[in-house]
Amino acid sequence: MKRVLFVCVENSNRSQMAEAFARMHGQGRVTAASAGSRPSGRINPKAVEAMGELGYDLSTHASKGLDEFNGQQVDVAVTMGCGDECPLVLAGQRVDWKIPDPRDMTPEEFRGVRDLIEQKVTHLLVALEGDHDGHPGTDPTA
């Protein structure tokens, strides 16, 4: 089973939603986690609401620090375009998605970011399914 780590600064919005989508769409095929370089310690209520609209209870998640994953091997480490790096995480592949921080967006704009994350996670899962030789079959940054 492939291991994927989603990383952003606060681990309260983007990376949490990405983890949720990976769990929803990759159930039984991937192990997903998320972390932040400077975790806020809470999940943004807007993210909880936006994911709740899709039937996922994000309130069961916790905002975690990247330190928990230092030295651990993952197949793919995905950063959210926030300039974060995770040099101590041992990743077979590193991908940076340019996703705007939705923290201060309107609910409609927030949903747009949520939907973009779902699309990117879905593409990543397809790429990982095609990965038989350590290299994804399609571009996971799509």
N, C-alpha and C positions, 0 to 999 in steps of 0.2 A: 504494500500500500504506500502510495506517495505521501510525503510530508510537505506541507506548504505553510509558510509563516508570512503573515501580512503585517507590515510595520508602518506606523506613522508616529507623529510626535506624541500626542496625548492618549492614543488608544481609546478614544471615546466616540469616534464617528466612522471614518472611512475604513480603517482596518477591522473594526468590529463588524461592520456590515459585510465586508469581504469575507471574513471568517464565517459569518452566518450563511452567506450564499454558497460558500464552498461546502459547508455542512449540508445545506438543503439539496444542492444539485449534485454533490459528489459523494453522497452517503454510501459508505461501504467501499469507496474507491480511493478516497484521500483522507488524510488526517489533517485538519486545519486548526491553526492557532493564530493569535494576533498579539501584538505587543507594541509598546511605545517607548521612545527614548526618554521622554519626560512624561510619564503617564499622569493623567489628571486625577486618577483614583475613582472616577465615576464614568458611567455611560451617559452620553448626552440624551436627555429626554426626547429630543427631536428624532434621534436615531431609533430610540425604542418605539416611538410612535410610527415612524416611517416603516420599520420592519414589521410592526404589529399589523399594519395594513395588508401585509403579504402573508400573515399567519405565523410569523416567527417571533418568539418572545425573547427579545434581546436583553430584557431586564435580568435574565438568568446569567448573563456574562459579567465578568469583572474586568476592570481596567488594569492591565498588567505591565510590568516593566520588562524591558528587553534583557535585563540581567538574567532573568529566569531561563533564557535560551542560549546564553553564552556557552560555547563549546559543544552545543548539540548539533547534530547533523540533520539538515532538511534538504529536500530535493530542490525546492524553489523558495527563495526569499523575495517577496514582492514589497517594494516600497511604494508609497502613494504619491510620489512627486513632491514631497515636502523637504527634500534635501537630507533626509535621514539615511544613515548607513548603519549596517549591522556587522562590523568587521569581525566580531568574535563569534558570530553564528556561522557554522560551517555549511555553506550552501553550494549544492551542485550547480545551481544557476541563480543569477540575480537579475531581477526585472524591476524597472522603475516605471510605474504608471503615472502619467501626469493628470492627477485628479484634483480639482480645486477643493479646498477645505469648506465644507458646507455649514460649519458651525453657526455662522451669523446670517445664513441665507433664509429667505422666506420658505414656508412649507413647500410651495410648488417647486422652487429652485432646489430645495433639499431632495425632493423626490426625483428630480432630474439627475442629481449626483448619485443617488441610490440606484437608479436604473442603469446608469453608466457603469457602476461597480458590478452590478449583476451581469451585464453584458461581458465585461472583461473577465470576470470569474468564469463564466460559461466558456469563453474562448480558451482560457487557461486549462480548464478541465478537459476539453477536447484535445488540446495539445498534449497534455499529460497522458491521455489514453493512447495517443500515437507514439509515445515514447517507449521504445523497446530497446534502444541502445544507449540510453543516457541523454538523448537529445530529443526535445519535443518534436512531434511530427508537423506542427504548424507553429506560427509565430505567436507566443503567449502574450506579446505586448499588444496584439490587435484589439 
